[in-house]
Amino acid sequence: MALAGGVSVTALQKAAVTQEGGILFLTEHCRAFDAQAKGTVSGDGVGVVVLKRLADALADGDCIHAVIKGSAINNDGSSKVGYTAS
């Protein structure tokens, strides 16, 4: 069994610099799920999950919410200016 988690705290950072075509909103209103939506806003959060072998969870009668079939990661290193850059 293992715990995996992450946290994102942006409250102490300066306001983000927005740019045309970027992911952050360019106006003073974030209009989620709206035809006039122009981007997103950042936020703070924390999350933790318990990871356990499927066979062990089944044997223990645990409530299983998801099964991880595989994983991968790629960020193109430090040469990319952002996730929205091509």
PDB file with SEQRES, HELIX, SHEET and CRYST1 records, atoms N, CA, C and O in Angstrom:
SEQRES   1 A   86  MET ALA LEU ALA GLY GLY VAL SER VAL THR ALA LEU GLN          
SEQRES   2 A   86  LYS ALA ALA VAL THR GLN GLU GLY GLY ILE LEU PHE LEU          
SEQRES   3 A   86  THR GLU HIS CYS ARG ALA PHE ASP ALA GLN ALA LYS GLY          
SEQRES   4 A   86  THR VAL SER GLY ASP GLY VAL GLY VAL VAL VAL LEU LYS          
SEQRES   5 A   86  ARG LEU ALA ASP ALA LEU ALA ASP GLY ASP CYS ILE HIS          
SEQRES   6 A   86  ALA VAL ILE LYS GLY SER ALA ILE ASN ASN ASP GLY SER          
SEQRES   7 A   86  SER LYS VAL GLY TYR THR ALA SER                              
HELIX    1 AA1 LEU A   54  ASP A   60  1                                   7    
HELIX    2 AA2 GLY A   77  SER A   79  5                                   3    
SHEET    1 AA1 2 ALA A   2  SER A   8  0                                        
SHEET    2 AA1 2 GLY A  45  LEU A  51 -1                                        
CRYST1    1.000    1.000    1.000  90.00  90.00  90.00 P 1           1          
ATOM      1  N   MET A   1       0.840  -1.161   0.000  1.00  0.00           N  
ATOM      2  CA  MET A   1       0.000   0.000   0.000  1.00  0.00           C  
ATOM      3  C   MET A   1       0.894   1.236   0.000  1.00  0.00           C  
ATOM      4  O   MET A   1       1.961   1.247   0.614  1.00  0.00           O  
ATOM      5  N   ALA A   2       0.446   2.267  -0.691  1.00  0.00           N  
ATOM      6  CA  ALA A   2       1.209   3.521  -0.769  1.00  0.00           C  
ATOM      7  C   ALA A   2       0.244   4.695  -0.845  1.00  0.00           C  
ATOM      8  O   ALA A   2      -0.885   4.559  -1.316  1.00  0.00           O  
ATOM      9  N   LEU A   3       0.700   5.837  -0.378  1.00  0.00           N  
ATOM     10  CA  LEU A   3      -0.040   7.084  -0.524  1.00  0.00           C  
ATOM     11  C   LEU A   3       0.636   7.918  -1.596  1.00  0.00           C  
ATOM     12  O   LEU A   3       1.861   8.034  -1.617  1.00  0.00           O  
ATOM     13  N   ALA A   4      -0.155   8.499  -2.486  1.00  0.00           N  
ATOM     14  CA  ALA A   4       0.381   9.396  -3.516  1.00  0.00           C  
ATOM     15  C   ALA A   4      -0.434  10.677  -3.459  1.00  0.00           C  
ATOM     16  O   ALA A   4      -1.661  10.636  -3.376  1.00  0.00           O  
ATOM     17  N   GLY A   5       0.247  11.807  -3.504  1.00  0.00           N  
ATOM     18  CA  GLY A   5      -0.475  13.062  -3.387  1.00  0.00           C  
ATOM     19  C   GLY A   5       0.235  14.205  -4.054  1.00  0.00           C  
ATOM     20  O   GLY A   5       1.358  14.070  -4.538  1.00  0.00           O  
ATOM     21  N   GLY A   6      -0.425  15.313  -4.071  1.00  0.00           N  
ATOM     22  CA  GLY A   6       0.153  16.521  -4.651  1.00  0.00           C  
ATOM     23  C   GLY A   6      -0.548  17.742  -4.106  1.00  0.00           C  
ATOM     24  O   GLY A   6      -1.657  17.663  -3.578  1.00  0.00           O  
ATOM     25  N   VAL A   7       0.120  18.873  -4.244  1.00  0.00           N  
ATOM     26  CA  VAL A   7      -0.440  20.126  -3.764  1.00  0.00           C  
ATOM     27  C   VAL A   7      -0.040  21.247  -4.720  1.00  0.00           C  
ATOM     28  O   VAL A   7       1.045  21.223  -5.300  1.00  0.00           O  
ATOM     29  N   SER A   8      -0.917  22.219  -4.875  1.00  0.00           N  
ATOM     30  CA  SER A   8      -0.634  23.394  -5.687  1.00  0.00           C  
ATOM     31  C   SER A   8      -1.096  24.622  -4.920  1.00  0.00           C  
ATOM     32  O   SER A   8      -2.284  24.767  -4.629  1.00  0.00           O  
ATOM     33  N   VAL A   9      -0.160  25.509  -4.591  1.00  0.00           N  
ATOM     34  CA  VAL A   9      -0.488  26.736  -3.872  1.00  0.00           C  
ATOM     35  C   VAL A   9       0.071  27.905  -4.673  1.00  0.00           C  
ATOM     36  O   VAL A   9       1.285  28.039  -4.827  1.00  0.00           O  
ATOM     37  N   THR A  10      -0.816  28.744  -5.178  1.00  0.00           N  
ATOM     38  CA  THR A  10      -0.400  29.885  -5.986  1.00  0.00           C  
ATOM     39  C   THR A  10      -0.712  31.210  -5.305  1.00  0.00           C  
ATOM     40  O   THR A  10      -0.482  32.266  -5.893  1.00  0.00           O  
ATOM     41  N   ALA A  11      -1.226  31.182  -4.089  1.00  0.00           N  
ATOM     42  CA  ALA A  11      -1.688  32.396  -3.411  1.00  0.00           C  
ATOM     43  C   ALA A  11      -0.571  33.411  -3.193  1.00  0.00           C  
ATOM     44  O   ALA A  11      -0.842  34.611  -3.139  1.00  0.00           O  
ATOM     45  N   LEU A  12       0.665  32.968  -3.068  1.00  0.00           N  
ATOM     46  CA  LEU A  12       1.761  33.881  -2.782  1.00  0.00           C  
ATOM     47  C   LEU A  12       2.488  34.356  -4.032  1.00  0.00           C  
ATOM     48  O   LEU A  12       3.436  35.135  -3.934  1.00  0.00           O  
ATOM     49  N   GLN A  13       2.061  33.903  -5.199  1.00  0.00           N  
ATOM     50  CA  GLN A  13       2.707  34.302  -6.441  1.00  0.00           C  
ATOM     51  C   GLN A  13       2.108  35.600  -6.958  1.00  0.00           C  
ATOM     52  O   GLN A  13       0.971  35.946  -6.637  1.00  0.00           O  
ATOM     53  N   LYS A  14       2.890  36.314  -7.764  1.00  0.00           N  
ATOM     54  CA  LYS A  14       2.376  37.509  -8.432  1.00  0.00           C  
ATOM     55  C   LYS A  14       1.357  37.091  -9.474  1.00  0.00           C  
ATOM     56  O   LYS A  14       1.326  35.932  -9.889  1.00  0.00           O  
ATOM     57  N   ALA A  15       0.537  38.014  -9.893  1.00  0.00           N  
ATOM     58  CA  ALA A  15      -0.467  37.723 -10.922  1.00  0.00           C  
ATOM     59  C   ALA A  15       0.220  37.209 -12.184  1.00  0.00           C  
ATOM     60  O   ALA A  15       1.271  37.712 -12.581  1.00  0.00           O  
ATOM     61  N   ALA A  16      -0.382  36.214 -12.798  1.00  0.00           N  
ATOM     62  CA  ALA A  16       0.196  35.616 -13.999  1.00  0.00           C  
ATOM     63  C   ALA A  16       0.113  36.578 -15.175  1.00  0.00           C  
ATOM     64  O   ALA A  16      -0.853  37.329 -15.308  1.00  0.00           O  
ATOM     65  N   VAL A  17       1.109  36.549 -16.008  1.00  0.00           N  
ATOM     66  CA  VAL A  17       1.101  37.349 -17.229  1.00  0.00           C  
ATOM     67  C   VAL A  17       0.360  36.553 -18.289  1.00  0.00           C  
ATOM     68  O   VAL A  17       0.754  35.436 -18.623  1.00  0.00           O  
ATOM     69  N   THR A  18      -0.711  37.128 -18.815  1.00  0.00           N  
ATOM     70  CA  THR A  18      -1.486  36.417 -19.829  1.00  0.00           C  
ATOM     71  C   THR A  18      -0.983  36.801 -21.211  1.00  0.00           C  
ATOM     72  O   THR A  18      -0.462  37.896 -21.418  1.00  0.00           O  
ATOM     73  N   GLN A  19      -1.148  35.889 -22.142  1.00  0.00           N  
ATOM     74  CA  GLN A  19      -0.740  36.146 -23.515  1.00  0.00           C  
ATOM     75  C   GLN A  19      -1.778  35.564 -24.453  1.00  0.00           C  
ATOM     76  O   GLN A  19      -2.437  34.581 -24.113  1.00  0.00           O  
ATOM     77  N   GLU A  20      -1.931  36.146 -25.611  1.00  0.00           N  
ATOM     78  CA  GLU A  20      -2.891  35.680 -26.598  1.00  0.00           C  
ATOM     79  C   GLU A  20      -2.607  34.226 -26.945  1.00  0.00           C  
ATOM     80  O   GLU A  20      -1.463  33.865 -27.222  1.00  0.00           O  
ATOM     81  N   GLY A  21      -3.638  33.392 -26.932  1.00  0.00           N  
ATOM     82  CA  GLY A  21      -3.485  31.982 -27.235  1.00  0.00           C  
ATOM     83  C   GLY A  21      -3.076  31.149 -26.034  1.00  0.00           C  
ATOM     84  O   GLY A  21      -2.976  29.927 -26.144  1.00  0.00           O  
ATOM     85  N   GLY A  22      -2.838  31.777 -24.891  1.00  0.00           N  
ATOM     86  CA  GLY A  22      -2.471  31.053 -23.679  1.00  0.00           C  
ATOM     87  C   GLY A  22      -3.696  30.475 -22.991  1.00  0.00           C  
ATOM     88  O   GLY A  22      -4.824  30.677 -23.440  1.00  0.00           O  
ATOM     89  N   ILE A  23      -3.469  29.763 -21.908  1.00  0.00           N  
ATOM     90  CA  ILE A  23      -4.562  29.094 -21.221  1.00  0.00           C  
ATOM     91  C   ILE A  23      -5.250  29.990 -20.197  1.00  0.00           C  
ATOM     92  O   ILE A  23      -6.406  29.740 -19.856  1.00  0.00           O  
ATOM     93  N   LEU A  24      -4.576  31.032 -19.692  1.00  0.00           N  
ATOM     94  CA  LEU A  24      -5.174  31.905 -18.684  1.00  0.00           C  
ATOM     95  C   LEU A  24      -6.120  32.909 -19.324  1.00  0.00           C  
ATOM     96  O   LEU A  24      -5.941  33.300 -20.478  1.00  0.00           O  
ATOM     97  N   PHE A  25      -7.125  33.320 -18.567  1.00  0.00           N  
ATOM     98  CA  PHE A  25      -8.120  34.237 -19.105  1.00  0.00           C  
ATOM     99  C   PHE A  25      -7.530  35.620 -19.361  1.00  0.00           C  
ATOM    100  O   PHE A  25      -6.626  36.056 -18.647  1.00  0.00           O  
ATOM    101  N   LEU A  26      -8.039  36.303 -20.372  1.00  0.00           N  
ATOM    102  CA  LEU A  26      -7.540  37.626 -20.747  1.00  0.00           C  
ATOM    103  C   LEU A  26      -8.459  38.754 -20.278  1.00  0.00           C  
ATOM    104  O   LEU A  26      -8.069  39.921 -20.313  1.00  0.00           O  
ATOM    105  N   THR A  27      -9.673  38.417 -19.840  1.00  0.00           N  
ATOM    106  CA  THR A  27     -10.609  39.429 -19.364  1.00  0.00           C  
ATOM    107  C   THR A  27     -10.734  39.311 -17.858  1.00  0.00           C  
ATOM    108  O   THR A  27     -10.070  38.477 -17.243  1.00  0.00           O  
ATOM    109  N   GLU A  28     -11.569  40.128 -17.263  1.00  0.00           N  
ATOM    110  CA  GLU A  28     -11.714  40.045 -15.811  1.00  0.00           C  
ATOM    111  C   GLU A  28     -12.732  39.008 -15.369  1.00  0.00           C  
ATOM    112  O   GLU A  28     -12.934  38.837 -14.167  1.00  0.00           O  
ATOM    113  N   HIS A  29     -13.384  38.306 -16.296  1.00  0.00           N  
ATOM    114  CA  HIS A  29     -14.388  37.303 -15.955  1.00  0.00           C  
ATOM    115  C   HIS A  29     -14.030  35.955 -16.582  1.00  0.00           C  
ATOM    116  O   HIS A  29     -13.689  35.887 -17.762  1.00  0.00           O  
ATOM    117  N   CYS A  30     -14.108  34.906 -15.806  1.00  0.00           N  
ATOM    118  CA  CYS A  30     -13.935  33.551 -16.316  1.00  0.00           C  
ATOM    119  C   CYS A  30     -15.330  32.981 -16.553  1.00  0.00           C  
ATOM    120  O   CYS A  30     -16.093  32.810 -15.603  1.00  0.00           O  
ATOM    121  N   ARG A  31     -15.669  32.692 -17.781  1.00  0.00           N  
ATOM    122  CA  ARG A  31     -17.004  32.212 -18.124  1.00  0.00           C  
ATOM    123  C   ARG A  31     -16.940  30.724 -18.482  1.00  0.00           C  
ATOM    124  O   ARG A  31     -16.943  30.353 -19.656  1.00  0.00           O  
ATOM    125  N   ALA A  32     -16.883  29.906 -17.478  1.00  0.00           N  
ATOM    126  CA  ALA A  32     -16.798  28.455 -17.697  1.00  0.00           C  
ATOM    127  C   ALA A  32     -18.042  27.945 -18.425  1.00  0.00           C  
ATOM    128  O   ALA A  32     -19.157  28.371 -18.121  1.00  0.00           O  
ATOM    129  N   PHE A  33     -17.857  27.041 -19.379  1.00  0.00           N  
ATOM    130  CA  PHE A  33     -18.934  26.401 -20.129  1.00  0.00           C  
ATOM    131  C   PHE A  33     -19.824  27.420 -20.854  1.00  0.00           C  
ATOM    132  O   PHE A  33     -21.030  27.206 -20.980  1.00  0.00           O  
ATOM    133  N   ASP A  34     -19.244  28.510 -21.323  1.00  0.00           N  
ATOM    134  CA  ASP A  34     -19.983  29.572 -21.984  1.00  0.00           C  
ATOM    135  C   ASP A  34     -19.362  29.816 -23.358  1.00  0.00           C  
ATOM    136  O   ASP A  34     -18.160  29.623 -23.541  1.00  0.00           O  
ATOM    137  N   ALA A  35     -20.177  30.238 -24.321  1.00  0.00           N  
ATOM    138  CA  ALA A  35     -19.667  30.530 -25.652  1.00  0.00           C  
ATOM    139  C   ALA A  35     -18.682  31.688 -25.635  1.00  0.00           C  
ATOM    140  O   ALA A  35     -17.851  31.798 -26.536  1.00  0.00           O  
ATOM    141  N   GLN A  36     -18.757  32.564 -24.618  1.00  0.00           N  
ATOM    142  CA  GLN A  36     -17.853  33.704 -24.503  1.00  0.00           C  
ATOM    143  C   GLN A  36     -16.631  33.394 -23.638  1.00  0.00           C  
ATOM    144  O   GLN A  36     -15.895  34.310 -23.272  1.00  0.00           O  
ATOM    145  N   ALA A  37     -16.402  32.134 -23.308  1.00  0.00           N  
ATOM    146  CA  ALA A  37     -15.258  31.761 -22.472  1.00  0.00           C  
ATOM    147  C   ALA A  37     -13.957  32.139 -23.175  1.00  0.00           C  
ATOM    148  O   ALA A  37     -13.811  31.933 -24.380  1.00  0.00           O  
ATOM    149  N   LYS A  38     -13.030  32.682 -22.428  1.00  0.00           N  
ATOM    150  CA  LYS A  38     -11.756  33.133 -22.988  1.00  0.00           C  
ATOM    151  C   LYS A  38     -10.563  32.506 -22.265  1.00  0.00           C  
ATOM    152  O   LYS A  38      -9.434  32.949 -22.476  1.00  0.00           O  
ATOM    153  N   GLY A  39     -10.769  31.506 -21.431  1.00  0.00           N  
ATOM    154  CA  GLY A  39      -9.653  30.887 -20.728  1.00  0.00           C  
ATOM    155  C   GLY A  39     -10.049  30.356 -19.375  1.00  0.00           C  
ATOM    156  O   GLY A  39     -11.229  30.132 -19.104  1.00  0.00           O  
ATOM    157  N   THR A  40      -9.082  30.158 -18.542  1.00  0.00           N  
ATOM    158  CA  THR A  40      -9.301  29.568 -17.230  1.00  0.00           C  
ATOM    159  C   THR A  40      -8.557  30.371 -16.168  1.00  0.00           C  
ATOM    160  O   THR A  40      -7.761  31.253 -16.490  1.00  0.00           O  
ATOM    161  N   VAL A  41      -8.820  30.065 -14.924  1.00  0.00           N  
ATOM    162  CA  VAL A  41      -8.115  30.697 -13.818  1.00  0.00           C  
ATOM    163  C   VAL A  41      -7.396  29.612 -13.033  1.00  0.00           C  
ATOM    164  O   VAL A  41      -7.794  28.448 -13.076  1.00  0.00           O  
ATOM    165  N   SER A  42      -6.349  29.981 -12.322  1.00  0.00           N  
ATOM    166  CA  SER A  42      -5.632  29.010 -11.511  1.00  0.00           C  
ATOM    167  C   SER A  42      -6.274  28.922 -10.136  1.00  0.00           C  
ATOM    168  O   SER A  42      -7.084  29.774  -9.770  1.00  0.00           O  
ATOM    169  N   GLY A  43      -5.922  27.911  -9.385  1.00  0.00           N  
ATOM    170  CA  GLY A  43      -6.476  27.734  -8.054  1.00  0.00           C  
ATOM    171  C   GLY A  43      -5.544  26.907  -7.184  1.00  0.00           C  
ATOM    172  O   GLY A  43      -4.531  26.390  -7.655  1.00  0.00           O  
ATOM    173  N   ASP A  44      -5.889  26.789  -5.937  1.00  0.00           N  
ATOM    174  CA  ASP A  44      -5.104  26.019  -4.983  1.00  0.00           C  
ATOM    175  C   ASP A  44      -5.828  24.712  -4.686  1.00  0.00           C  
ATOM    176  O   ASP A  44      -7.054  24.642  -4.764  1.00  0.00           O  
ATOM    177  N   GLY A  45      -5.074  23.690  -4.350  1.00  0.00           N  
ATOM    178  CA  GLY A  45      -5.707  22.429  -4.005  1.00  0.00           C  
ATOM    179  C   GLY A  45      -4.717  21.398  -3.518  1.00  0.00           C  
ATOM    180  O   GLY A  45      -3.503  21.556  -3.647  1.00  0.00           O  
ATOM    181  N   VAL A  46      -5.267  20.339  -2.956  1.00  0.00           N  
ATOM    182  CA  VAL A  46      -4.472  19.222  -2.460  1.00  0.00           C  
ATOM    183  C   VAL A  46      -5.269  17.938  -2.682  1.00  0.00           C  
ATOM    184  O   VAL A  46      -6.497  17.936  -2.600  1.00  0.00           O  
ATOM    185  N   GLY A  47      -4.569  16.868  -2.959  1.00  0.00           N  
ATOM    186  CA  GLY A  47      -5.227  15.583  -3.144  1.00  0.00           C  
ATOM    187  C   GLY A  47      -4.317  14.437  -2.756  1.00  0.00           C  
ATOM    188  O   GLY A  47      -3.101  14.506  -2.935  1.00  0.00           O  
ATOM    189  N   VAL A  48      -4.918  13.375  -2.219  1.00  0.00           N  
ATOM    190  CA  VAL A  48      -4.162  12.183  -1.816  1.00  0.00           C  
ATOM    191  C   VAL A  48      -4.986  10.960  -2.198  1.00  0.00           C  
ATOM    192  O   VAL A  48      -6.201  10.940  -2.004  1.00  0.00           O  
ATOM    193  N   VAL A  49      -4.331   9.950  -2.736  1.00  0.00           N  
ATOM    194  CA  VAL A  49      -4.988   8.682  -3.040  1.00  0.00           C  
ATOM    195  C   VAL A  49      -4.207   7.542  -2.398  1.00  0.00           C  
ATOM    196  O   VAL A  49      -2.997   7.639  -2.191  1.00  0.00           O  
ATOM    197  N   VAL A  50      -4.914   6.465  -2.089  1.00  0.00           N  
ATOM    198  CA  VAL A  50      -4.286   5.253  -1.564  1.00  0.00           C  
ATOM    199  C   VAL A  50      -4.125   4.285  -2.725  1.00  0.00           C  
ATOM    200  O   VAL A  50      -5.098   3.966  -3.407  1.00  0.00           O  
ATOM    201  N   LEU A  51      -2.916   3.822  -2.952  1.00  0.00           N  
ATOM    202  CA  LEU A  51      -2.622   2.867  -4.023  1.00  0.00           C  
ATOM    203  C   LEU A  51      -2.368   1.493  -3.404  1.00  0.00           C  
ATOM    204  O   LEU A  51      -1.637   1.360  -2.422  1.00  0.00           O  
ATOM    205  N   LYS A  52      -2.984   0.485  -3.995  1.00  0.00           N  
ATOM    206  CA  LYS A  52      -2.849  -0.876  -3.477  1.00  0.00           C  
ATOM    207  C   LYS A  52      -2.946  -1.838  -4.655  1.00  0.00           C  
ATOM    208  O   LYS A  52      -3.673  -1.573  -5.612  1.00  0.00           O  
ATOM    209  N   ARG A  53      -2.236  -2.928  -4.593  1.00  0.00           N  
ATOM    210  CA  ARG A  53      -2.343  -3.934  -5.658  1.00  0.00           C  
ATOM    211  C   ARG A  53      -3.791  -4.397  -5.765  1.00  0.00           C  
ATOM    212  O   ARG A  53      -4.469  -4.573  -4.753  1.00  0.00           O  
ATOM    213  N   LEU A  54      -4.260  -4.593  -6.995  1.00  0.00           N  
ATOM    214  CA  LEU A  54      -5.643  -4.993  -7.220  1.00  0.00           C  
ATOM    215  C   LEU A  54      -5.976  -6.299  -6.505  1.00  0.00           C  
ATOM    216  O   LEU A  54      -7.029  -6.418  -5.878  1.00  0.00           O  
ATOM    217  N   ALA A  55      -5.088  -7.263  -6.599  1.00  0.00           N  
ATOM    218  CA  ALA A  55      -5.328  -8.561  -5.943  1.00  0.00           C  
ATOM    219  C   ALA A  55      -5.471  -8.396  -4.433  1.00  0.00           C  
ATOM    220  O   ALA A  55      -6.319  -9.040  -3.816  1.00  0.00           O  
ATOM    221  N   ASP A  56      -4.644  -7.537  -3.835  1.00  0.00           N  
ATOM    222  CA  ASP A  56      -4.722  -7.298  -2.385  1.00  0.00           C  
ATOM    223  C   ASP A  56      -6.020  -6.593  -2.016  1.00  0.00           C  
ATOM    224  O   ASP A  56      -6.647  -6.928  -1.011  1.00  0.00           O  
ATOM    225  N   ALA A  57      -6.429  -5.613  -2.832  1.00  0.00           N  
ATOM    226  CA  ALA A  57      -7.670  -4.880  -2.551  1.00  0.00           C  
ATOM    227  C   ALA A  57      -8.877  -5.805  -2.656  1.00  0.00           C  
ATOM    228  O   ALA A  57      -9.783  -5.736  -1.825  1.00  0.00           O  
ATOM    229  N   LEU A  58      -8.899  -6.669  -3.667  1.00  0.00           N  
ATOM    230  CA  LEU A  58      -9.995  -7.614  -3.811  1.00  0.00           C  
ATOM    231  C   LEU A  58     -10.029  -8.602  -2.645  1.00  0.00           C  
ATOM    232  O   LEU A  58     -11.097  -8.908  -2.116  1.00  0.00           O  
ATOM    233  N   ALA A  59      -8.863  -9.098  -2.250  1.00  0.00           N  
ATOM    234  CA  ALA A  59      -8.788 -10.043  -1.137  1.00  0.00           C  
ATOM    235  C   ALA A  59      -9.237  -9.412   0.182  1.00  0.00           C  
ATOM    236  O   ALA A  59      -9.822 -10.085   1.031  1.00  0.00           O  
ATOM    237  N   ASP A  60      -8.959  -8.111   0.348  1.00  0.00           N  
ATOM    238  CA  ASP A  60      -9.325  -7.417   1.586  1.00  0.00           C  
ATOM    239  C   ASP A  60     -10.759  -6.887   1.560  1.00  0.00           C  
ATOM    240  O   ASP A  60     -11.243  -6.370   2.567  1.00  0.00           O  
ATOM    241  N   GLY A  61     -11.445  -7.010   0.415  1.00  0.00           N  
ATOM    242  CA  GLY A  61     -12.810  -6.523   0.307  1.00  0.00           C  
ATOM    243  C   GLY A  61     -12.913  -5.008   0.263  1.00  0.00           C  
ATOM    244  O   GLY A  61     -13.940  -4.444   0.639  1.00  0.00           O  
ATOM    245  N   ASP A  62     -11.859  -4.345  -0.193  1.00  0.00           N  
ATOM    246  CA  ASP A  62     -11.847  -2.880  -0.264  1.00  0.00           C  
ATOM    247  C   ASP A  62     -12.813  -2.369  -1.334  1.00  0.00           C  
ATOM    248  O   ASP A  62     -13.108  -3.067  -2.304  1.00  0.00           O  
ATOM    249  N   CYS A  63     -13.297  -1.152  -1.145  1.00  0.00           N  
ATOM    250  CA  CYS A  63     -14.095  -0.464  -2.155  1.00  0.00           C  
ATOM    251  C   CYS A  63     -13.127   0.101  -3.191  1.00  0.00           C  
ATOM    252  O   CYS A  63     -12.282   0.933  -2.860  1.00  0.00           O  
ATOM    253  N   ILE A  64     -13.241  -0.341  -4.436  1.00  0.00           N  
ATOM    254  CA  ILE A  64     -12.312   0.066  -5.492  1.00  0.00           C  
ATOM    255  C   ILE A  64     -12.992   1.113  -6.368  1.00  0.00           C  
ATOM    256  O   ILE A  64     -14.036   0.850  -6.964  1.00  0.00           O  
ATOM    257  N   HIS A  65     -12.391   2.308  -6.443  1.00  0.00           N  
ATOM    258  CA  HIS A  65     -12.952   3.398  -7.243  1.00  0.00           C  
ATOM    259  C   HIS A  65     -12.352   3.444  -8.637  1.00  0.00           C  
ATOM    260  O   HIS A  65     -13.000   3.930  -9.564  1.00  0.00           O  
ATOM    261  N   ALA A  66     -11.128   2.950  -8.813  1.00  0.00           N  
ATOM    262  CA  ALA A  66     -10.471   2.983 -10.117  1.00  0.00           C  
ATOM    263  C   ALA A  66      -9.329   1.980 -10.135  1.00  0.00           C  
ATOM    264  O   ALA A  66      -8.794   1.604  -9.093  1.00  0.00           O  
ATOM    265  N   VAL A  67      -8.966   1.557 -11.337  1.00  0.00           N  
ATOM    266  CA  VAL A  67      -7.820   0.668 -11.536  1.00  0.00           C  
ATOM    267  C   VAL A  67      -6.888   1.344 -12.529  1.00  0.00           C  
ATOM    268  O   VAL A  67      -7.314   1.730 -13.617  1.00  0.00           O  
ATOM    269  N   ILE A  68      -5.618   1.489 -12.162  1.00  0.00           N  
ATOM    270  CA  ILE A  68      -4.625   2.098 -13.040  1.00  0.00           C  
ATOM    271  C   ILE A  68      -4.103   1.018 -13.982  1.00  0.00           C  
ATOM    272  O   ILE A  68      -3.502   0.040 -13.539  1.00  0.00           O  
ATOM    273  N   LYS A  69      -4.334   1.198 -15.283  1.00  0.00           N  
ATOM    274  CA  LYS A  69      -3.897   0.229 -16.282  1.00  0.00           C  
ATOM    275  C   LYS A  69      -2.497   0.526 -16.811  1.00  0.00           C  
ATOM    276  O   LYS A  69      -1.811  -0.380 -17.283  1.00  0.00           O  
ATOM    277  N   GLY A  70      -2.067   1.783 -16.738  1.00  0.00           N  
ATOM    278  CA  GLY A  70      -0.752   2.170 -17.230  1.00  0.00           C  
ATOM    279  C   GLY A  70      -0.516   3.639 -16.932  1.00  0.00           C  
ATOM    280  O   GLY A  70      -1.423   4.346 -16.494  1.00  0.00           O  
ATOM    281  N   SER A  71       0.695   4.091 -17.169  1.00  0.00           N  
ATOM    282  CA  SER A  71       1.003   5.505 -16.928  1.00  0.00           C  
ATOM    283  C   SER A  71       2.139   5.952 -17.842  1.00  0.00           C  
ATOM    284  O   SER A  71       2.901   5.131 -18.353  1.00  0.00           O  
ATOM    285  N   ALA A  72       2.240   7.258 -18.038  1.00  0.00           N  
ATOM    286  CA  ALA A  72       3.298   7.845 -18.846  1.00  0.00           C  
ATOM    287  C   ALA A  72       3.416   9.319 -18.484  1.00  0.00           C  
ATOM    288  O   ALA A  72       2.501   9.896 -17.898  1.00  0.00           O  
ATOM    289  N   ILE A  73       4.535   9.919 -18.832  1.00  0.00           N  
ATOM    290  CA  ILE A  73       4.735  11.345 -18.569  1.00  0.00           C  
ATOM    291  C   ILE A  73       5.660  11.912 -19.642  1.00  0.00           C  
ATOM    292  O   ILE A  73       6.584  11.241 -20.100  1.00  0.00           O  
ATOM    293  N   ASN A  74       5.396  13.164 -20.036  1.00  0.00           N  
ATOM    294  CA  ASN A  74       6.245  13.850 -21.002  1.00  0.00           C  
ATOM    295  C   ASN A  74       6.019  15.344 -20.855  1.00  0.00           C  
ATOM    296  O   ASN A  74       4.875  15.797 -20.846  1.00  0.00           O  
ATOM    297  N   ASN A  75       7.084  16.112 -20.740  1.00  0.00           N  
ATOM    298  CA  ASN A  75       6.981  17.562 -20.628  1.00  0.00           C  
ATOM    299  C   ASN A  75       7.920  18.255 -21.604  1.00  0.00           C  
ATOM    300  O   ASN A  75       7.963  19.486 -21.615  1.00  0.00           O  
ATOM    301  N   ASP A  76       8.654  17.547 -22.402  1.00  0.00           N  
ATOM    302  CA  ASP A  76       9.624  18.091 -23.357  1.00  0.00           C  
ATOM    303  C   ASP A  76      10.733  18.896 -22.686  1.00  0.00           C  
ATOM    304  O   ASP A  76      11.410  19.679 -23.352  1.00  0.00           O  
ATOM    305  N   GLY A  77      10.927  18.721 -21.394  1.00  0.00           N  
ATOM    306  CA  GLY A  77      12.035  19.379 -20.708  1.00  0.00           C  
ATOM    307  C   GLY A  77      11.857  20.870 -20.551  1.00  0.00           C  
ATOM    308  O   GLY A  77      10.747  21.388 -20.679  1.00  0.00           O  
ATOM    309  N   SER A  78      12.937  21.555 -20.277  1.00  0.00           N  
ATOM    310  CA  SER A  78      12.870  22.983 -19.983  1.00  0.00           C  
ATOM    311  C   SER A  78      12.810  23.859 -21.236  1.00  0.00           C  
ATOM    312  O   SER A  78      12.655  25.075 -21.122  1.00  0.00           O  
ATOM    313  N   SER A  79      12.929  23.267 -22.427  1.00  0.00           N  
ATOM    314  CA  SER A  79      12.939  24.078 -23.649  1.00  0.00           C  
ATOM    315  C   SER A  79      11.546  24.547 -24.059  1.00  0.00           C  
ATOM    316  O   SER A  79      11.425  25.487 -24.844  1.00  0.00           O  
ATOM    317  N   LYS A  80      10.498  23.916 -23.548  1.00  0.00           N  
ATOM    318  CA  LYS A  80       9.125  24.310 -23.905  1.00  0.00           C  
ATOM    319  C   LYS A  80       8.675  25.419 -22.967  1.00  0.00           C  
ATOM    320  O   LYS A  80       8.899  25.345 -21.759  1.00  0.00           O  
ATOM    321  N   VAL A  81       8.040  26.447 -23.522  1.00  0.00           N  
ATOM    322  CA  VAL A  81       7.640  27.612 -22.726  1.00  0.00           C  
ATOM    323  C   VAL A  81       6.354  27.373 -21.950  1.00  0.00           C  
ATOM    324  O   VAL A  81       6.058  28.122 -21.019  1.00  0.00           O  
ATOM    325  N   GLY A  82       5.588  26.363 -22.302  1.00  0.00           N  
ATOM    326  CA  GLY A  82       4.333  26.095 -21.583  1.00  0.00           C  
ATOM    327  C   GLY A  82       3.630  24.900 -22.177  1.00  0.00           C  
ATOM    328  O   GLY A  82       3.997  24.422 -23.251  1.00  0.00           O  
ATOM    329  N   TYR A  83       2.618  24.416 -21.480  1.00  0.00           N  
ATOM    330  CA  TYR A  83       1.876  23.245 -21.956  1.00  0.00           C  
ATOM    331  C   TYR A  83       1.032  23.552 -23.179  1.00  0.00           C  
ATOM    332  O   TYR A  83       0.686  22.637 -23.927  1.00  0.00           O  
ATOM    333  N   THR A  84       0.690  24.816 -23.404  1.00  0.00           N  
ATOM    334  CA  THR A  84      -0.114  25.158 -24.561  1.00  0.00           C  
ATOM    335  C   THR A  84       0.728  25.484 -25.784  1.00  0.00           C  
ATOM    336  O   THR A  84       0.181  25.707 -26.864  1.00  0.00           O  
ATOM    337  N   ALA A  85       2.048  25.517 -25.636  1.00  0.00           N  
ATOM    338  CA  ALA A  85       2.953  25.811 -26.760  1.00  0.00           C  
ATOM    339  C   ALA A  85       3.082  24.578 -27.648  1.00  0.00           C  
ATOM    340  O   ALA A  85       3.052  23.448 -27.161  1.00  0.00           O  
ATOM    341  N   SER A  86       3.223  24.798 -28.938  1.00  0.00           N  
ATOM    342  CA  SER A  86       3.375  23.653 -29.851  1.00  0.00           C  
ATOM    343  C   SER A  86       4.806  23.467 -30.267  1.00  0.00           C  
ATOM    344  O   SER A  86       5.113  22.552 -31.031  1.00  0.00           O  
TER     345      SER A  86                                                      
END                                                                             
